Amino acid sequence: MSSLEEIRTERIKKRELLRAAGMDPYAASTARTHDIKAVLADFEPLCDDETPLIIAGRVFSLRRHGGSSFADLDDGTGRIQVFFSRDIVGKRLFDLLTETIDPSDFIEVSGQAFFTKRGTPALSVTDWKVLTKALQAVPSEHFGLKDEEERNRKRYLDILLDPALREIFEKKEKFWEISRLFMKQHGFVEVETPTLEITTGGAEARPFKTHHNDFDTDVFLRISIGELWQKRLMAAGYTKTFEIGRAYRNEGTSPEHLQEFTNLEFYMAYADYRAGMELTKALYREIAEKVFGTTKFTTRGHTFDLADEWKEIDYVEEIRRHTGINVMEAGKTEMEAKLRELGVQYEGDNKERLTDTLWKYCRKQISGPAFVVGHPLLVAPLAKQKAGSAVAERFQILLAGSEIGNGYSELNDPEEQAKRFALQQKLIEAGDEEAMMPDHEFVEMLEYGMPPTCGFGFGERLFAFLIDKPLREVQMFPFMRPR
């Protein structure tokens, strides 16, 4: 029998001792009167109050010294030392504590606040009961969980033992809070759109597929945050909408990409991509200042300051400058040869994928902050064409060598949209699993008329970049391969 199994067996015996003593090892409630944070915040007056305090929490350490014991109790709001004396709690309760309670258990204690001889806030216990008997021992806080696989699989322990990790998630909550507040302060209405779709619109990615039993039809998990739905709302008379929600893309995992993630998308009528650029610059700066307290960041080997001027980088010219290839004119053979020369791996042999791969090679050297503009229409199937040119009214925000936000003047010409969808359908038929599925009902909506509109989306990847962590590290429960 392994030592872990021995520990569990011993704890099960202690659980049965608690039951025999009339204590439920899995209590349904507690009579707690204060959380530990509140006790510590008002400690001196509580020392003079003879009314017993009742607190509860997890035992993090337990030290026994003859007729007395000390424990560190943590309830998630704070940690305090509690003191047990056989003379105060009585022999029966003291012996039961000694025989049954271990670190990791949850207990409730009642007692009087006092300062120890070293001036440490503590509670002298007059009564106690068990709340939850733990059958496994939480690892030592000093050693914690070192194996990355184990850390992600047992995230509850990782968060429990690593205060810095908890701070990340508190900061992430504020990240979305500030984003939501910014949108509402600028007149945007928060909406909810479907996560199950007949066709996945709004992005180019391989979707997750499932089956709708009641309608007996295959459906897909959305790959954008309701792009085509929010545009329908522009046609419905809304002028500013946004949604924060989960998106799902059945593609590879990397420090910047996961299959499930949170994004925000907004749409504003009577505005073009230039208006979107100004709004998003203000949004990113607001996030930086109010969540991180700075506009200066170092991440992924790049340093940038969001307070600096945001230069504009032309998509086509940047590729030509780095590779000598004009993606507006080059054929597939020339582009493939250049990628092989650069030692860049690529998937797909259509011009859209090859163009995108060349761009991704070039962008890695740019720290930003910058706006990428001048995208070929081929890589922007939902964007309006810039008058008098062959490029789209699209912009991407470039930080630390990656696109961290994407927006454009939305295409509202139904016939042109139908042509773009037809081209995407040809890509699908040729085996491109990331091409955009045509949505003919969306085209029908455009025939009723949609005002000039700017749309933009960004997600938790921005948070990961600003805090300089892989995307997986900033998700509470990243998806794990089954054991």
Number of C-alpha atoms within 10 A of each C-alpha: 5 7 8 11 12 11 13 16 14 13 20 17 12 20 23 15 16 21 12 10 12 9 15 17 21 14 14 8 8 15 12 14 14 13 19 21 16 12 24 17 10 10 17 14 10 17 17 11 11 10 12 18 22 23 25 24 26 23 21 19 16 18 12 11 8 8 13 15 17 18 21 18 27 22 17 12 10 14 21 20 19 24 23 25 19 16 11 16 17 13 13 11 19 20 13 15 17 15 12 19 22 22 21 22 23 24 22 21 25 22 23 20 25 19 14 13 7 6 8 11 19 24 27 23 21 21 17 19 21 23 21 20 24 20 19 17 14 16 15 12 13 8 8 15 20 9 9 10 12 12 15 21 18 13 17 12 17 22 18 15 19 14 10 10 16 15 12 20 16 12 16 19 13 16 20 20 13 18 19 18 11 16 19 15 10 10 12 20 17 14 13 14 16 10 18 17 15 15 18 27 23 18 20 20 21 20 21 16 14 12 12 12 8 6 8 8 10 14 19 19 21 27 28 24 29 27 25 21 16 24 27 17 18 22 18 13 11 16 19 23 23 26 23 22 17 17 21 21 21 16 15 9 11 11 13 16 15 20 18 16 19 17 20 22 22 26 29 26 22 15 18 20 23 15 15 24 22 10 14 18 18 15 15 16 16 20 23 22 14 13 21 16 10 15 18 15 18 15 17 16 10 15 15 18 18 21 16 12 11 16 12 17 19 15 21 20 16 17 20 16 11 14 18 11 20 17 23 15 7 12 14 17 11 12 21 21 11 16 17 11 10 12 9 13 9 14 9 14 15 15 19 18 19 21 23 14 19 23 19 16 16 17 22 16 14 17 20 26 22 23 22 22 20 20 23 21 21 20 17 22 24 25 26 25 23 15 9 6 10 13 22 26 24 32 28 24 23 24 28 24 20 21 21 19 21 20 26 29 29 29 22 21 14 19 13 16 22 17 13 19 21 15 17 21 17 12 18 16 11 13 13 20 15 19 25 25 21 21 16 14 10 17 20 13 17 20 13 10 16 22 18 16 25 28 26 25 22 22 19 20 25 21 23 21 21 21 17 16 17 17 21 20 16 19 20 16 13 17 13 9 7 5 4
